[in-house]
């Protein structure tokens, strides 16, 4: 009886809490906006990132494939990233079937979750106004929208990093170190989403706990030491499980040179991102982050010489990470649609689409659409350049001035200027997130523009808090009243520069309006005006600087983009498409019906439908059929995953009957390819091969730029 009454009380208490909870309807509105931007039109996703979608198809077929993130159903080779983000996608695909929207669904949910976490962590230490503004800025960050609409790992990574911050902040607030252990464990899990990219914010977390924890210095260090053990366990659990497993009992670790997950983490996905990609690509990429005039000229020459070949980079036929959109046949087997430029034959890309250049802005100018390899020139202002800025930096100036403003605003009345307190510790956390990550992107040798989503949480929080404090200081008649109008004026000027490549007249009007509002804001505090006038002018200024980030964020939603190289900007709305990130095309070549019909009909008992050079050629066939296709050299065709002797044995055993030469024949495959061409018979297919096996972007190497491949029959070699 007593137990029943207690249970009833608990139940009533639970529902009473829900009933009496005060909801922030501004937050609900922001979350609805985020859901719309991230999810609308996602049913147009096609294959999304076909490189990862093929892995998801494979991962749903066996636990072994699931654990190792195998690229192909036969478990021959993995993708070049750890599996945690793909696990969520594979579970979604298992529940709902493999569709573009189902594999993207986890990213959408994690993107929305990141907006809520931003609101939560800011609101706990500051106020609802700052929290709402921070959540809104996060929602309207263009690259955050574009990333959340793909099955890449970045939106998932940002969510887990923010979740780690949430728990470590909770450890400080509650003074309970178990939350620190959870937070550090989540950092270890984050490592297994995208490896060392996650650890870019690790120093910020250590610094924050050291400064903010309400206990002795000795205990703080002890807590962090225990937390580091949790971090190490969750970081190393998966890669060690790979490296300690006999290589014959698992897939080859794609992207690595030594079949090692740890080598992949600290090499290809580690130091080479900073210093420039040199493995798995056939050489460092030209034109990426050049800091000298000479290197820029060299890059320009390289691009020009390759234009006739569809823009394939000189000296780098292997490319980098998945360099395209989601072309090809969607999982439901329907056609992949018309590519943005209407040219399924590939060939010469639109002006501004060559390697190292931006997407085709208005009148052919490189614009905010960016490109797969377009990251601007190395230097302190790199993030403000047009290659990266329109994806992430719309409010970067506001965040910097906002940090100064808020640090001053939250100084205790009797404290020295440098003394820390609860709110300043929070500001240091976000500054310690912003500065190292911005520094990395300012000097790094290899990354894609969409990686800059790593800056979004820090920019969002510092902008939201800073707008609130700058407004409060603006009413004062001293130097601090200059911060708000300066932030508006400088931000409007930067944004007008970005917009000018697309809408020149509108950018001028925008700039003039911004200057007028800024001048009024400079003058207003020094004359007596009512609070209503003050709030109206300030609100107008904030709305003004949010207009174009909102429009850029809307472009992936309107265009239904879900690309391998996500991007945002008006290029997505044009007939030519933008950069490498349009929904209708990209890396994944269209499935060649004649090729597919032939190998399916004659596969027999062979384990593989056919072998080919690289993952980008194999992916659409795996997604469409669910059958194993061997990508001999991994993503770039350069992974030393199989020897000639091993390949011969597979042919002899009847496990591989066909080889298709339509992909990127990297150095790792050269001996095998030479042997095949010397001994195998050529299969004549219908003329549909050359027209269908092409890149919709018309600029990628191998059989993806309008060049037809050749099918070889291997089964007759040992007869």
N, C-alpha and C positions, 0 to 999 in steps of 0.2 A: 504493500500500500504506500509506504513511505517512498520507495523507489519510484513508483508510478507518479507520485506527486512531484518528486524532485525532477523527474524527466519532463513532466508537464511544465514545471517552472522554467527549466532550461529552454524548452521549446518556445515558450511564451517570451522568455527573455531574448532569445535569438531573433524572433520576429519583431519584437518591440524595438530592438536595436535597428533593424532594417527600416521599420516604420518611422522611427524618430531620428534616423540619420539625416543630417543636413547635406543635401546634394549641392554641388557647385554646378549650376546649369551652364555656366561659361565653359567649364571643363567638358561637360557632356557635349556641348556644341563643337568644341575643338576636336574631340575624339570622333564625332560624326564626320567632320570635315576631313580628318585624317583617313577615316575608313573610305570615304568617297574618293579621295585622291589616290589612295594606294590600291583600291580594289575595283573601281569602275572600269569597265571594258576589259577586265582581265581574262574574260572568256575568249578574247582575241589572242591569247598568249601563244597559240601554236605549240611549238616545241619548247618555248622559253629558251633557256640556255641548253642547247641540244647536247653539249658535252656532258653536263651534269644530269640532264634528263635521261640520257642513255644509261648512266650509272644508277639512277633511281629505278629504271626498268630492271636492271640486273639485280639490284639490291632487294627487290621484292620477290626474287625467285629462290633465294636461299639465304640462310643465316650467315654462311661464310662470306658471301658477297656483301651482305648487309654490314658485317663487322669491319671488313677491310675497305669498303667503298669501291668495289670492283667496277671498272668501267664497262666490262662486257659480261654477259651471262655465264661464260665458261670460266670466269675467274682467272683470266690471263694477266691482266694489268689493271691497276687502280687509276683513279683520277689523281691529279697532283695536289690534292688538299686532304686534310684529315676528315673524318666522317661525320662529326657530330651534327653539323647543320643538315647534311644529307640524310641523317637518320630521321629527323623530323619530317623531311620531305617524302622519304620512302614510306613512313607510317601513314602520311596523308594519302599517298598514292595507293597504298594497300587498302585503305578504307574506302576511297572514292574512285579508284581506278586511275590509270596514268593519263592525265590530261594536262594541258598547259596550266590551267587554273589550279588544279589540285597540287601540282608540284610547287607552285608559287604561293599557295595559301599560307604556309608557315611564315614566309617572309612578310606577308601582309600583316599577319597577326603580331609578329614580333615588332614590325614597324609601328603599329598602333600602340603596342605595349611600351615601346621606348618613349612615346609622347607622354603616356601616363606616368612613367617613372621619372621623367624630367619634372613634371608637375609635382610629383610627390616629394622628391628630394629637395627641390627648391622651396616648396611650401612649408616643409617642416622647420626650416631655419629662418625663412624670411617672411613673406606674406602672400596672400592669394593673388594679389595683382601681379607681383613679380613671377609667381608660379604660372599664372595664365599666360603672361607674355612669353615666358620661356617655352612653354608647351606650344604656343602658336608659332613661334619662330622655328622650332624643331619641325612642326608639321609642314611649314611652308619653305623648308630648305629643299631646293630643286633636286639635288642629288640624293637626298633621303627619300624623296618620292620615287625617283627612278629606280633606286636600289631595292626599295620595298616591293617593287612590281616584278622582280626577277627571282629566279632560283639560284642566284649567286649567294655567297655566304655573308655578305657585309651587313645586311640588315639584322640578321641573326646575331652576328658578332657584337654589334652595337648594343642590342638588347641585353645580352649576357654581361657585357661590361657595365652597363648601367645597373643591372641587377646586383652585380658585385659591389658597386658604389652604394646602392641602397642598403645592403646588409652591413657594410663597414660603417656607414653613417649611423645605422641602428646600433651597432656595437658601441659607438661613441656616445650616443644619446642615452641608451639604456645602461651603459657601463657594464656590459656583459660580453665576455670575449667569445662566447660560442657563436655569436653573429659574425665576428671577425673570421672565425674558422670557416663559416659558410661562405663568406665573401671571398676569401682566398681560394677556397675550393672551386668557386665559380670562375675565378680567374684561370685556374688550371683547365677547367672545361672550355673556357674561351680560347685557350691555346690550341685545343683540339678542334676548334672551328676554323681558324685561319693562321695558326702557328704564331710566329713572333710578332705579327701585327698586333695581337692582343696585348703583348707585354709593353707596348708603347706607353700605356698609361700606368704601368705597375709602379714606377717611381712616385707618381702622384698619390697613389693609395698608401704607400709606406710613409711618405711625408705627412699626409693628412692625419694618419693615426698617431704618428709621433707627436704632432702638434696639438691635436684635438682631444685625445683620450684623457679622461678625468682620473688619472692615477699617477703614480710616481714614474719617473723616467726609467727606472730599473724594470718596473713591471711592464711598461709599454714595450720595451725592447724584448722582454721575455714573451709577451703576447705575440709580438710579430715573429719571433723565432718559431713559436709553435705554429702560427699561421703559415709560415714559410714551408713547414713540413707538409701541411695540408695542400699547399700550392704545388709542391714538388710531386706529391703522390698523384694528384689529379692531372697534373701536366704530363707525367711520364708513363702513366698506366697504359694508355693506348699505344704510343710509339714503341715502348719496350715490349709490349705484347706482340707487336709486329716484328721487331728486330730479333727477338728471342725465338721466334717460330721458324722452323726449317723452311728455307726459301722454296723448296719443292712442294710445301703444303699450303702455300698461300699465293696470291697474285703478286706479280712484280710491283714494287712501289713506284708508281708513275711519277716522273719528274726528277727522280734521284739518279745519280750515277752509279751508286753502289748497292742499290736495292735496299736502302735503309730509310726508315721514317725519320730518324733523328738527323741523318744527313740532309734529307729533304727539308726539314724544319730550319736548320741553321745554314743551309747553303742556298738552294734554289728559292725557298720561301723565307730566307733570312738575310744574310749579309749581302747577297746579290741584289736584293731590292734596293739597298742603299748605294752599293758601289756600281751597279749596272749588271744586267743579266748576261752571263757568259756561258752557262751550261744549259743544255736542253734546247738551245736556240741556234746553234751554229755560229755563235759570236754575239757580241754586244750589239744592241740596237742602235742604228745611226739616228741622229737627229733627236735624241731624247735627253732633254735637259742640258743642251749645249750652252756653255757659258762664254764661249769666245766667238768672235766674228768668223774666224777661220773654220771652226767646226760647223757653224751655221751654214756657211757657204758650201762646205763639203756635203752637208746633209741635203741642201737644196739641189746640188748637182746630182746626188744619188737619186732623189725623188724624181727629178726631171728625166733622168735616163731610164727610169722604170715605168714612166707613165704609159708608154705604149704597151707595156706588158700588164696593164691593169693595176699598176701601183704597187707591185710586190717589192719589198724592201731589198735594196742591194746587199748582197752578202748575208742575207738573212731570209732564206726561203722557208725557214721553219717558223717564223713568227714568235709570238710570246704566249701569254695566257690566252684563253679563248678570244680571238679577235673579231668577233662579229655578232650579228643579231641572231635571231632564231629562225633562220630560213627553213625551207624544206617542208616536208609533209608533216602535219600535226599528228599526234598520237591516234586520233580517230581515223586516220587514213585519208582525210580530205586534203585537197591541194593546199599548198602553203600560201597561196595568194600571189598577187602581182607585186613584185618588188617596187620600192619607192621610186626608182628612176625608170621604171617600166622596161628595164633592159635585162632580160634573163640570160643574155649571152655574156654578161660580164664585160670584159674589155676595159677601155679607158674609163676611170672613175670620173665623177663630176669634179669640176674645178674646186680645189681646196680639200679634196678627199685623199690626196696622196699621203703616204706615211709621213708622220711628223707634222701634218698640217691640220687645221681645224676643219670643221664641217663647212658646207657651202652657205655662208651667210648671204645677206642681200647683196645682189650684184657680184656674187662670187667671192665675197670677202670671207676670210676665216672668221667664224663667229662662235657663239657660245655653244654651239652643238658639239664642239670639240672633236675628238677622234680617238680611236683605240690607243694610239701611241702618242697623242699630242699633249704634252705636259709643260710646254713653255721652256723658258731658259732658266737655268740654275741661278739663284740669287735671292736676296732678302725680300724682293717684291714679286716673287714667282706666283704666289697665291692670288695676287691682284691682277695678273696678266689675263688676257682674254681666253687663254687655253683652259684655265682652271677656275678663274673668278666667277663666271656666270653659273657654275655648278654649285659653288659653296660660299663665296666671299661677299655676297650682297650686303651682309650686315657685319662683316668682320671689323670694320672701323668702329661701328657702334659697340661691339663687344670689347674692343681695346679701350676706348674712352669710357665705356661703362665700368670696366674693371677699375680704372683710376677713380672714377666718380664714387663707386660703391666702397672702395677701400677708404676713401676720405670720409664718406658719409657715415660709415659705421665705426668711426673712431670714438672712443669714449670721451666724454666731455673733459675729464681731468687726466686722461692718459697721454703719454708721449705718442708722437705720430706713428711710430713703428710698432707699438705694443699690439699684440694679437688678442683677439677675443673670439667668441663663438662664431659670429658671422664672418669675421675676417678669415678664420680657419677654412670655412666653406669656400670663400673666394680664392684662397690659395690652392685648394683642391682643383678647382676648375681652371685656374691659371696654369697649374702644373700639368693639367691635361692639355691645354691649348698650346703652350709654348714648345714643348718637345715635339709634339706631333706636327705643328706648323714648321718647326725647324727641319724635321725629317723631309717633309714634302718640298721644302725649299732647296734641298741639296741632293735628294735621292736620284739615283741613276735610272731606276726602272720602276714604274708603277702606272696604273691606268687612272684616268681622272676620277673614276667612280670610287676609288679608294678614299678620296677626301671626305667621304661620309664620316670618317673617324674624327673630323673636326666639328661635326654638327652639334653634338651635345654641349661641348664647351662654348661654342659661339652662341648657341641658343640660351644657355643659362646666364652667361655674362651679359648678353644683350637684354634679356628680360629683367634681370636685377638692375642692370645699368640704366635702362630707360626709366625705371621707377625712381632710382636715386637721382638721376639727372633732372627729372621733373621736379623733385623736391628741392634740389639745389638751385634750380633755375629761378625760383622766386626770390632768391637772395641777391643783394646788390654787392657782389664781389666777384672774384675770378671764377668761382665755381658756377656762377650763372651763365658763363660762356660755354660750358661743356655741351649742354643740350643743343643749342643752335649750331655749334661747330660740328657736332655729330650728324645733325640733319644735313647741313650744307655739304660736308665732305662725302657723305654717303650718297646724296642725290647726284653729286658730280661724278662719282665713280659709276653709279648705276646708269646715268645718261651716256657715259662712254661705252658701256656694254651694249646698251640698247641701240646706239647709233648705227651699228652695222646692219640692223634690220629695219628700224623705223627712224630714219634720220629726222624727219619733221617732228615726230612725236617726242623724240629725245630732247630736242631744243625746247619745245613747250614745257616738257617735264622739268628741265633744268631751270628755266625762267621762273616757273611756279615755285620750285624749291628754293631758289635764291630769294624770292619775295617773302616766302614764309620764314626763312632763316633770318632775314633782316628784321622782320617784325619781332621774331623771338629774341634777337639781340637787344632790341630797344625796349620791349614790353616790360621787363622787370624794373626798369628805371623810371617808368611812369605809372601813375596810379590807375589800375584797371580792376574791374571786378573779377572774382574767381571764375565766373562762367566764361568770360572772354579768354582768360588764361588757359583754362582747360580745353576750350574749343580750338585754340591755336595749336596747343601741344598735341591734341588728338589728331588734328589735321596733318601735322608734321610726321607723326608716327604712321598714320595710314599711308601717307605719301611714300615713305621708304619701304612699305610692305607691298605696294602694288605690283611692281615688276617681279620680285621674288615669287609672289603668288601666281602671276601669269606664267612664269617659267615652270613653276611646279605643276601647273595645270596641263602643260603640253604633253607629258607622257600619258596622262589620263585621257585626254581627248584623242590622242593618236592610238591608244591601246597598246602602247609600247611595253614589251617585256623582252629585253634584249640581253645578249651575252656581254655586251659592253654598254651598260645603261648610261643614258645621258638625258638632259633636259634642254629645251630651247625651241624656238620657232622653226628650226630646221625640221623637226619632227612633223610639223604641220604642212611643210612644203611638199611639192610633188617629187622632189629629189631625195627627200629624207635627210637625216643628219648624221654625219660621222659614221661610226660603225654600230650605231645603236638603234636602228629601226626595227620595228616588230616584224615587218614582212620579209626581212632578209638577213644575210650576214654570213657567219662562218659556215653553218651547216648547209652543205650543198643539197639541192633538190634530189630526191630519190629518183634514180634512173629506172624507169619501169621495165625497159627491155633487159637491163642487167639483172634486176631483182627477179623477174620472171624466170630468166634462164637459170640462175644459180639455185633458185628455190626448186625448180623442176628437177635439176640434176644433182641436188645435194646428197641424196641417198642417206647413208648412215654417217656421213661426215659430221664431226662435232661443230665445225665452223661453216657458216654460210659461204664465207670467202675470207681471205686475208688481204689486208691493204697496208699502206705505209703508216697512216696516222689516224688519230682519233676523230678528227674533224670530218674525214671522209667516211669513217665507219659509223659515226653516231646516228645519222638519220635512218640508217638501215636497222640498227638495233632498236631504235624507238618505234619504228613502224612494224617490225616483225616480232620483236622480243627474242630473236635468235642471236647466237654468238657470231660476232664479226671480229677477227683478230686485227687490232691496230698494232702492227709489229713494233713500231718505234714509239708508241705512246702518243701524247698530244702533238708533239712537234716532229715526230718521226726520228727522233735522236736518242731515245732511251735505249740503252744496250740491254734490252729485255730478253732477247733470244739470240742464240748463236746459229750459224749456218748448219752445224751438226744437229742441233736440236730441231731446227726447222725441217731438215731432210727426214728426220725420224718421224715427225708428225705427218709428213707427206707419205712416207713409206707405210705408215700405219693406217692411212686412209682418213685421218682426222681433218686434213685440209686438202680440198680438191681444186680450189681456184684461188688465183691471186689477181687483184685489181690494182692497176698502177695509177689510179686517178688522184692520189694524194700527194703529200709532201715527202718525197723520198730523202730522208735524212741520212747522215753519215752512218748511223747505226745499222741501217738496212742495206747499205750499198753492196756488200758481199752477197747477201741473200738475193737481192734483186738481179744482180749480174748472173747468178747461177740460174735463176728462174728464166730470164730472157734467153739464156744460152740453151736451155734444155726443154722448156715447156712449149706447148702449142698455143698459138694465138686463136682466140675464139672471136668469130665475126658476129657482131650483134647488129640490130637494126639501127638506122640513122638517128633514132631518137636520143642516142647516148649523148652526143655533143650538145644538144639543145637543152637537155634536162639536167645534166650533171654540170651545173655551173653555179657560180656565186652570184647572188642577187646584188651584191655590193660591187662586183666587178673589180676586185683589186687584191684578192688573196692569191697566194701562190699555188702551184701544183694544178690539180684538176679542178680548182675552184674558181678559175677566172675565165671560163669559157673554153678551156682546153679539154677535149675528150680524153678519157683514160682508155686503157687497153686491158681486156680480160684474158688471163692465161690459164690454160687447163694443165694442172699439175698431175692429174691422175695417170697420165700416160707415161710419165717419166720412168716408173719402176715396173712397167709392164714388159 
